Amino acid sequence: MPALFRLLASAPVASMALAATLLTAAPARASVIYTYTGAAYAFVSGGGQATPADLYTIDDRVTGTIELAAPLAANLSFQNVTPTAFSFFDGVGSIDDTNATLTQFVVATNGDGAIVEWLVTVEAFAALTDGGTWGKMTFNRTGGLFGTSVSHAQCGVGSSAFGCALGVAGAYYQEASGGGPGQWRQEDVAVPEPTSLVLVGAALAGFTARRRASRTR
C-alpha cells in the first residue's frame, strides 16, 4: 500500500476528512498535448561534400508534439495557435521551442475539437558557418490537399551560409518530401496545483508529528 494511503488509514477521522477535502477540492492546471505522426516520405535527395552519416530515407517521417494551455475549440477555421512547448523530429534533425528561429502553427478543427486541417512550419538556424546546421519542416493538410517538405543542411568547417545552403564548400544539403497526410492525436494532461499538494502534505505531516510526540510521553 502506498505510504500516503497507509498514513490516511491510521489517521483520525478529522485528519482524513481534511486531507480528502483538500484532495477533492484541489484545482488542476489542464494542459493538452497534440501528437503528430506524418506519413513516410515519398522522395529523398541530397548532395554536396562531407556526406553525413545520417541521411533521410523513405522510411523516415515527421513526428512530434505541440502542447497547449487548453483544448482547441470546436469548428475552428484556420486559427493561429501558440504552443507552450513543441518538439518535432524529421528523421535527421530535431526542432523544438528551445532552438526554433521561425514557427507557424495554423489549425482547423471539427465539431469535436480534433485537428483536421493544418499548416505547420518550424525552422532552426544554428551557426551556419564552420560546422553549424540548418533545418526546416513544413507539413500541411488544407482543403483536401496535403504535403510534407523537410530539409537539412550540415555545414562543414570553412563553409559560408550561402555555401551551406547550396551544399558546397564542405557542406551537405538534403531534403525529403511527399507521402500521404499525417494525423493528430489529442492527450489531456492534468497537473495538480503545487499549493494543494503542499496543504495536504502539511496536514499529514502535522498529524504524524503529533502521533510521535504522544508516543514519547
N, C-alpha and C positions, 0 to 999 in steps of 0.2 A: 504493500500500500504506500503511495507517495507520502512524503513527510507532512505535507500540508493537510492531507486528509487524516493522518494519524493524530495530528495536533488538534484538528477540529473535533475528532471523535472523543478526545479526552477533555475538551473544554466544557465549561458550564454553559447552560442554555443562553445566558445573556451574551457571552462572548461569541457563541455560534451564531446568534441572531445578528450581532453587529457585523461579523465577517460576511455572513450571507447577504445582508443588506447592501454592504459596500460592493460586493462582487456583482450582484444583480443590477445595482443602480449605476455601476461604473460605465460612463460613456466610452465609446471606442472611435478611433480615427480610422475610417474605412478608405483604403486606397485600392485601386483597381489596376491589375496588370493585364495587358492585352499582348498575347503571344502570337508572333507571325511566323509562318512556315511557308517559304516560297517553293515554287516548282524547280526541278533540276534545270540547269542551263541547257540550251539547245546548241549554242555556238560558243567557242572559246578561241582566242587568238593572242599572240604576243610576239614581241621581238625586241631586239636591242643587244647590248653587251652584258656580260656578267649575269647569265641566266640564274635566277634564284632557285633554291631547292623546292619552294612551294609555288606551284602553278595551278591556275584554275583547271578544273576538269568538268566534263559533262555530268558528273555525279554530284558536283557542288551545287549549293543553293543559298539564298539569303535566309537567315533565321535571326530571330531577335525578339525583343520585348519593348513596350513602352509602358510606363507607369503613370497613371493619372490620379489626381486627388479625389475624384468622384467618377461614378459611371457616366458614360456618354448618354445623352438624352436620345429619345426615340425620334426617328424620322428627321435626322439632321441632313441638310443638303450642302455638302462640301464645306464643312466648317473647319477653320484653322484651330488646332489644339496645341497646347503647350505641355508636354510631359514634364513631370517632376524628375524623371530619370528615364533613360533609354539605353539600349545596347543592341548592336547588330553585327553579325558576322557573315561574310560573303564567301567563306571557304579559304580565303587567304589572309584577309585583314579584318580587324575589328574597329568599329567606330561607336563611341558612346558619348554620354553627356560630359565626360571629362576631357575628351580630345577633339570633339567636333568643332569645326570652324564655320560651318554653314548647315542649317537644318530647315526642313519644311515638312509639316505634318498636316495634311488635309484629309478629312474623312467624311463619309456619308453613312448613315445608319438606317436600319429598317425599323419596323414598328416595335421590335423587341430591344432596340438599342445596340444590336450587333453591327459590327463594321462590315459593310457590303461593297463599298467603293472607297478608293483611297489614292492618294498621291503622296509618296514619301521620298524625300531626298535627304541624305546625310553625307557630309563631305569633311575630310580632315586633311589639312596640310601640316606637315611636320618637317621643318628644316629641309627643304628640297635640295639644297646643295650639300655636297660632301656626305653622302650616306643617309639622307633622310628618306621619307616615304610620303606618298600621296595616295589617297583613296577616295572613291566616290561610289555611292549606291543610290540608284533610283528604281523604284518599283511602283507600279500603279495598276489600278483597275477602274476605269471610268467609262460609263456609257457602253458597256459591252466590249470595250477594247481593253487590252491588258499588255503589260510588258515589263521586262526587267533588264536593267543595264548596269553593270558594275565594272569598275576599272581600278587598277592598282599600279603604281609606279614605284620602283625601288631605285633610288639614285645612288650611283657609285661615287667613290671619292674623286673629287675634282670635277664633277659634273655641275652644270648650271641648272637653274629651274627650267629654262627653255629646253635644254638638252634632255633633262629627265622626262619632261612631258612627251618628247619625241622618241624616247627610248634609245638615245645615243649618248656618247660621251660617258661611258662607264655606267649607263643606266639600263633598266629593263622595264618595258611597259607592257601590260597585258590587260585584256578585257574579256568579259563574258556577257552573254545576252540571251534573250529568248526564253523558251519554256512556257508552260501554262500559267494561269493565275494562281496566286498563293491563297492562303486563308488565315483568318484571325480567330483566336480563341480567347475568351474572357475568363479571368480568375479574380475573385474578390478576396481581399486580404484585410482582415480586421486586426488592428493593433491596439491593445489595451492602453488606456491613458496612464502614464507613469504616476500621476498623483494618486490615482485609485489604488494602484499596486502598493504604493508607499503606505497608504492608510491601512490597508489590510495587513501588511507586514507589521506595522507598528502596533496594531491591536493584538495580534497574535504574539508578538514579542513581549508585550506588556503582560499578557496572561502567563506566558512561560516564566517570566521573572518572578511573578507573584507566587507561582507554584514552587519554584526553587527556594524562595525566601521562607515559605511556610514549612518546608521540609527541614530546614536548618534550625528551626526554633525548638 
